[in-house]
Amino acid sequence: MIEARALTRYFDRLLAVDNISFKVEPGEVLGFLGPNGAGKSTTMKMLTGFLAPSSGNAVINGHDIVTDSLRARQEIGYLPEGAPLYGEMTVTDFLQFIAKARGFTGHEARHKAAAAAERLELGSVLQQSIETLSKGFKRRVGLAQAILHDPRVLILDEPTDGLDPNQKHHVRELISSMSENRIIIVSTHILEEVDALCNRAMIIARGRVVADDTPAGLIGRSRYHNAVTLKMAELRSAASILSKLAGVARVEINDDELTLFPHDQAQLLSAVTASIDKHGWSVDSIRLEEGRLDEVFREITRSSEPDRTATDVKEVA
């Protein structure tokens, strides 16, 4: 497993990652979320040995990232943000170079490179130089090098950045297919990706973990969870009547929609439909809200703690 223990990182006086601790077990796909500058990429760089922690440490399948860094990195496939590549190399040459750097030789190196290229559907660009590729193809080459050695741990920073919808779907399916016996950490700004791909979600803000739950658990925190939204002509009169139903905590009208928010996640749908039938209202649409992850994300990251001032930042000892 991966275990982060009080990971902390300063850049001069700036505290970028503040005492983060967590564990990730095989079979977990952890979505790592947070606003820009929250510390996501810095945490991933520390986990991969790319960046040394100012204090704390992490263990990758039993190997300390500081004292046993080489063995720890052998366990990992890493796709960094903007994946640095050798632009003058062809895709084939680059992947074979990575295979050799990973310790494969001869036929095995060529086979590993070819297999990774096939999994990422790179056949049409194998002989192109990387610098001539589109952003989407460059991202797929970066992902190919990350999975080439069949690692037990995958750490992927924005893996679908720059991909078109079909490519995103393919990459998500690939990640899902690899997740059963592996540890996968995915940093993303695409909230729908967390719901589609991850079985665990961690939100980081201002360098600290502020939420750690399943995607369904986070969605369940939304004020829209179990709310009922109606689209109809008689909004004002309906709102006055429906607001008096048992279990209704609050009513909001936005444009041509009426939303009824439940008290303590009460089930409102049957009572609302019964009231519609009783009063003979014409309703264009009615839906039971699952919850809105974007709203939960905004609420958690905005209210997690006050902004740090210069007096809150400590010098590195």
N, C-alpha and C positions, 0 to 999 in steps of 0.2 A: 504494500500500500504506500501511498504518499502521506507523510505526516509533516506539516509545517509547525514549527515550534517558536512562537514569539518572534516571527520574522519582522525585522525592522530595517529600513533603509533611509538614510539621509543623503541629500545632494547639497553639499555645503551646509547651510542652515535650514534648508527645506526638508521637512519630514514628509517623505513621499509614501512610506508604508509604515504603519504604526502598530507593532506588536501583534501581528496576525498569526493565529493558530487555527488549524483545521486538519482533518484527515479525509482521505478519499480512498475507497476500497475498490477492488476489481468489480467490474460490472456497472460501476457508476459513470454516468456522463454528467459532469458538473458544468453547468453554465455559469460563467464568471461575468457578472454584470456590474456596471457602474458608469457614471458620467465621465466625460473626458477629464483626465488628470486625477482620477480617483486612486490610481496605484495598481491597476490591473496588470498592465504590461510589465511594470517593475516587479511585481510579485512573480509573474511567470518567468521573467529573466533570472530571478534568484532561484526558483525551483529548478531551472535547467542548468545552473552553474554559469550562465552567461554573465551574471552580475553578482558580486559577493555581497552578502548582507552586512549591514553595519553592526547588527547583533542578532542573536537567535540563529536557528539553523533549520534545515529540513532533511528528511530521510526519504530516499526513493528506493523502495523495495529492499530496505535494509542497508542502503549505502548513503552515508552522510555527504551532502553536497559540498561541504568544505573539506573535510578530512579524507574523503574517498570519492573525489569529484569525478575521476575518469570512469570508475565503475558505475556511478550514478548516471552519468551521461550516456553510457552504453545502453541503459534501460529505456532511454527516452527517444521519441521522435518529436522534433520541435519545428513548428512553423511560426517564425516570428512575424511581427507586423512588418509588412512591406518586404518580406522574405528576400534577403540579399542573395543575388545570383551573379554568376560570371557571365555578363552579357555577351561576350565574344564567343562563348562556347555554343555548340549546337545542343539541343535538348538531350540527344543520345549521349554526347560526350560528357555533358554535365552529370547526368544520372550515373553513368559508368564511373566517373570520377568520385562521386559520393559513395558508390558501392565499394570502391577500393579504399576510400578513407574509412569506411566502416569495417574493413578487414577482409572483404571478399576479393577473390582473385580469379583470373581466367574466365572460364565458362560460367562459373557461379556469379561473378560480378556482372557479366553481360545478361544473364538470366534475371537477376534481381532488378536490374535497370529496366529491362524489357517488360517484366511483370508489373512494375510500378507504373510505367508509362501506359500500359494497357488498362490498368484499373482506373486511371484518370483520363482515359480516352484522348491520349496525346499523339495517336498514330499519324495524324495529318501534319504535324509540325516537328517530327523527330529530327529532321535534318536542317531545320531553321535555327539561326542564331537566336539566343534568348532575347537579345536587345531589340529584335524585330517583332516580338510577340505582343499581342494585346495584353492589357492588364489582367483579363480573365485567364488567359493561357499561362501567363507568368505565375498567377496564383496557383494554378493546377500543377505546374512544374514544382513549385515550392511544396505543395502537399505531397506530390509523388516522392520527393526526396525525404520527407518526414516519415513516410510509411515503408520506405524501401527495405529496411532491415527487419521488418515485422516486429516493431518494438512492443514491449508490454505496457508502456506508458506513452500516451500521446498528449502533447500540450500544444494547442492550436490557437493562435491569436488571430481572430477575424478570418476564419478559413474560407468564408464565402464572399469576402470583399471583392468587388469587381466582377463577379460572375453574373451571367444572365439567369432568368428564372429556371430554365431547364438545367443549367449547370449547377445551380444551387440545389435543386432537387436531387441530382445525381450525387453530389458531394454529401448531402445529408444522409442519403441512403447508404453510401459507403461508410460513413462514420458509424451509423447505426449497426451495420453488419459487422463492424470490428469491435463492438462494445462489450460483447458477452463476457469475455475473460480478460479484458483490459481495463486500465484506468484512463479515462479521457477527460481532459479539461479544455473547455472551449470558451474563449473570450469572444463576446459578440455585442454589437449595438442593436441587433435585430431581435426584438422581443419575441416575435412569432417563432423565431428559430429556437428559442429556449423551450417554448411549449411543445414544438414539434420534435425536438431532438434530445432534450435533456431529461433525466429523471431526478435531478437535483439542481437547485439554483442558489447561488450565493451572490449577494449584492454588497459591493464595497463602495464606500464613500469617504472621502478625505482620509484615505489610507487605512480605514478600519472596516471590518466586517460588520454590517448593520442588519443583515438578514441572511438566514440559511435555512432553506425549506425546499419542499418539492414545488414544481411549477403550479400544481393544483393548490397546494397550501398557500402560496403567495396570492394566487387569483382569489382564493377564498377570503383574503383580507380586504379585498376591494369593497368599497361601499356599494358597488353595483352588484355584488354577489347576491343572487336570488331576487334582484329587483325586477319589476315588470315594466316594460316600455310599450306604450300604445301610440299608434299614429291614427288620428281621427279628426273629424271636423269640429266636434263639440268639446274641445279641450277644457275650456274654463268651467263649464257646468259639470262636466265629468270629474274634473279635479276636485271640485267642492264636495261631491258625493263620495268619491273613492277615498278621499283623505280620511274619512270617518270609519273606514273598514278596520276591523281588528287586525293588529299586526303591522299596520302602516305607520312608519315613523315620520316620513317626510314625503312631500310631493314637489317635483320640479317640472317646469315647462320650458322646453328649449325648441325654438322655432315651431315646427308642427308636431312635436312629440311630447308626450306626457310620461314621466317616469315616476313610479311608486317605489320608494325605498323601504325595505322591511325593518322592523324592530327585532333585534337579536336574531337576524337571519330567518325570520318567520317565512313560511310558505304562503305566498299571496295569490298564486296564479288561479287556483280554483275559485277563490272568493271574488277575484276580479272578473273572471269570465261569467260567473253567476250574476254579478251586478250588471254586466253588459247585456245579458239576456233579459234581465228584469226590466231594464230601462229602454230596451230596444235601440241602443245606440248602433250606428253604422261605424264599424272599425276597419280601417284600411289594413292595419297589421298589428300583431301583438307578439311580443317575444319575451321569454324568460332570460334574463341576463346571467351569463356564467360568471362574469367579473371581468375587470379590465386590468391586465398586467401593467400597461403603461401608466395608469393612474396610481397603482400600488408603488411602482418604481419611483414616480415623481414624489409621492408622499414620503416614502422612506428616505430617499436621498436628500430631500429638502429639510426634513425635520430630525435627521439623525443626530446632529450636534451643531452648535454655533460655529461660524467660521473661525479658524485659528488666526490670531493676531501675531505680530512679531514677538510679543512677550511670551506666547505659548510655545515657541520653537526653541528647542534646546540645542546647544552645541554638542557635537560628537566628542565623547571623551577620548 
